[in-house]
Amino acid sequence: MIFPEWNALTIVLYSGLALMALSSAPMEYWGPLQMQYSKFRAASGMPSRPGMVILYAVPLVVLTVLASPYLATPTEVQAVVFGAVFLHFAKRVLESLFLHRYSGPMTITTVIMVTSLYSLLTGVIGYLNRQPMPAMDGIAWVGVLLFIAGEIGNFLHHRRLAQMRQSTMEYVIPRGLLFDYAICPHYFCELVAWFGILLMARHFALLLLFLFMVGYLTTRAVKTLRWYRQEFPNFPADVKVLVPFVF
Ligand SMILES: NC(=O)c1ccc[n+]([C@@H]2O[C@H](COP(=O)([O-])OP(=O)(O)OC[C@H]3O[C@@H](n4cnc5c(N)ncnc54)[C@H](OP(=O)(O)O)[C@@H]3O)[C@@H](O)[C@H]2O)c1
């Protein structure tokens, strides 16, 4: 793990990241971090498609700008870490544009909050990747495999959700792939992909940001399962929250 040089500034900055990691779950559950899109959307706002494109495209630009000093001649680790994060956000821009079928709006506040959080994430990675691990080792290559598996799984479940919107724009109980075992397998796959990036980059700040995502996505998945159980009295009892057969 790569730690910063500890001084007053880094202690303050990393304490902020640690606080974010600790507060993401309670903030999504009870507080102002409750993101108002999809099943938890407000009645009005901006159309979801441009909103989603903005919140994924801006962090791509931030990543590229902060990575610009090493982009012409990157080390192997710099190329792999930058490439993975770039591919993840580019995939999300393309999915938002061409795959997802949104049934309503999202609030502008949510667009601004998520754009800021993702830009912090990509900015931190783009900047810290200026001092990368010395070389790709076995752990980093395991990270690459997890990243690829996570992204493919994430995409396949997004495609499944989009297929369910071919005949109706109403919400239906998701079926097929890992949806038969957990309500948010796409979130689980996303976390697998980010754990892969963490293994490649191994910066302490990224560990804290990863924990932030774990808190947020787990809480969102818990709320999503509760939502399905309320909306569909026949919802199967054995479907888990995030990790098939486990939780
Ligand atoms: N890294 C992070 O912290 C983080 C956080 C959030 C999201 N993400 C990424 O963004 C992806 C999407 O997240 P999300 O929260 O937007 O997922 P989501 O709420 O499951 O929505 C994804 C898409 O599926 C549709 N959908 C959802 N449930 C459906 C149902 N029962 N029947 C038919 N269509 C349905 C949604 O349409 P509606 O708009 O009509 O609901 C939307 O188009 C995640 O898988 C992950 O990759 C990452």
The ligand as an SDF file (V2000), in Angstrom:
LIG
                    3D

 48 52  0  0  0  0  0  0  0  0999 V2000
  -19.2870    3.4670   -7.9600 N   0  0  0  0  0  0  0  0  0  0  0  0
  -20.3810    3.9080   -7.3790 C   0  0  0  0  0  0  0  0  0  0  0  0
  -20.3490    4.4360   -6.2640 O   0  0  0  0  0  0  0  0  0  0  0  0
  -21.6820    3.7960   -8.1250 C   0  0  0  0  0  0  0  0  0  0  0  0
  -22.8450    4.3070   -7.5530 C   0  0  0  0  0  0  0  0  0  0  0  0
  -24.0460    4.1930   -8.2640 C   0  0  0  0  0  0  0  0  0  0  0  0
  -24.0460    3.6000   -9.5100 C   0  0  0  0  0  0  0  0  0  0  0  0
  -22.9040    3.1170  -10.0520 N   0  0  0  0  0  0  0  0  0  0  0  0
  -22.8960    2.4710  -11.3830 C   0  0  0  0  0  0  0  0  0  0  0  0
  -24.0430    2.7960  -12.1110 O   0  0  0  0  0  0  0  0  0  0  0  0
  -24.7490    1.6010  -12.4550 C   0  0  0  0  0  0  0  0  0  0  0  0
  -26.2360    1.8770  -12.4770 C   0  0  0  0  0  0  0  0  0  0  0  0
  -26.6130    2.2330  -11.1680 O   0  0  0  0  0  0  0  0  0  0  0  0
  -28.0760    2.6660  -10.8290 P   0  0  0  0  0  0  0  0  0  0  0  0
  -28.1040    2.9490   -9.3740 O   0  0  0  0  0  0  0  0  0  0  0  0
  -28.5370    3.6960  -11.8220 O   0  0  0  0  0  0  0  0  0  0  0  0
  -28.8420    1.2890  -11.1430 O   0  0  0  0  0  0  0  0  0  0  0  0
  -30.3950    0.9940  -11.2630 P   0  0  0  0  0  0  0  0  0  0  0  0
  -31.1670    1.8900  -10.3520 O   0  0  0  0  0  0  0  0  0  0  0  0
  -30.5370   -0.4720  -11.1210 O   0  0  0  0  0  0  0  0  0  0  0  0
  -30.7760    1.4550  -12.7660 O   0  0  0  0  0  0  0  0  0  0  0  0
  -30.0750    1.0200  -13.8820 C   0  0  0  0  0  0  0  0  0  0  0  0
  -30.9930    1.0390  -15.1190 C   0  0  0  0  0  0  0  0  0  0  0  0
  -31.9280   -0.0230  -15.0460 O   0  0  0  0  0  0  0  0  0  0  0  0
  -33.2610    0.4770  -15.0060 C   0  0  0  0  0  0  0  0  0  0  0  0
  -34.0010   -0.3540  -14.0660 N   0  0  0  0  0  0  0  0  0  0  0  0
  -33.7800   -0.4630  -12.7270 C   0  0  0  0  0  0  0  0  0  0  0  0
  -34.6230   -1.3620  -12.1840 N   0  0  0  0  0  0  0  0  0  0  0  0
  -35.3920   -1.8210  -13.1830 C   0  0  0  0  0  0  0  0  0  0  0  0
  -36.4830   -2.7550  -13.2500 C   0  0  0  0  0  0  0  0  0  0  0  0
  -36.9330   -3.3910  -12.1720 N   0  0  0  0  0  0  0  0  0  0  0  0
  -37.0540   -2.9850  -14.4480 N   0  0  0  0  0  0  0  0  0  0  0  0
  -36.6040   -2.3460  -15.5450 C   0  0  0  0  0  0  0  0  0  0  0  0
  -35.5940   -1.4390  -15.5580 N   0  0  0  0  0  0  0  0  0  0  0  0
  -35.0040   -1.1810  -14.3930 C   0  0  0  0  0  0  0  0  0  0  0  0
  -33.1390    1.9230  -14.5790 C   0  0  0  0  0  0  0  0  0  0  0  0
  -34.2140    2.6900  -15.0630 O   0  0  0  0  0  0  0  0  0  0  0  0
  -34.9360    3.8260  -14.1680 P   0  0  0  0  0  0  0  0  0  0  0  0
  -34.1000    5.0640  -14.3240 O   0  0  0  0  0  0  0  0  0  0  0  0
  -36.2800    3.9420  -14.7710 O   0  0  0  0  0  0  0  0  0  0  0  0
  -34.9440    3.3630  -12.7350 O   0  0  0  0  0  0  0  0  0  0  0  0
  -31.8280    2.3170  -15.2400 C   0  0  0  0  0  0  0  0  0  0  0  0
  -32.0310    2.5890  -16.5960 O   0  0  0  0  0  0  0  0  0  0  0  0
  -24.3160    0.5800  -11.3910 C   0  0  0  0  0  0  0  0  0  0  0  0
  -24.4810   -0.7460  -11.8000 O   0  0  0  0  0  0  0  0  0  0  0  0
  -22.8790    0.9450  -11.2670 C   0  0  0  0  0  0  0  0  0  0  0  0
  -22.1760    0.4090  -12.3620 O   0  0  0  0  0  0  0  0  0  0  0  0
  -21.7330    3.2160   -9.3740 C   0  0  0  0  0  0  0  0  0  0  0  0
  1  2  1  0
  2  3  2  0
  2  4  1  0
  4  5  1  0
  4 48  2  0
  5  6  2  0
  6  7  1  0
  7  8  2  0
  8  9  1  0
  8 48  1  0
  9 10  1  0
  9 46  1  0
 10 11  1  0
 11 12  1  0
 11 44  1  0
 12 13  1  0
 13 14  1  0
 14 15  2  0
 14 16  1  0
 14 17  1  0
 17 18  1  0
 18 19  2  0
 18 20  1  0
 18 21  1  0
 21 22  1  0
 22 23  1  0
 23 24  1  0
 23 42  1  0
 24 25  1  0
 25 26  1  0
 25 36  1  0
 26 27  1  0
 26 35  1  0
 27 28  2  0
 28 29  1  0
 29 30  1  0
 29 35  2  0
 30 31  1  0
 30 32  2  0
 32 33  1  0
 33 34  2  0
 34 35  1  0
 36 37  1  0
 36 42  1  0
 37 38  1  0
 38 39  2  0
 38 40  1  0
 38 41  1  0
 42 43  1  0
 44 45  1  0
 44 46  1  0
 46 47  1  0
M  CHG  2   8   1  16  -1
M  END
$$$$
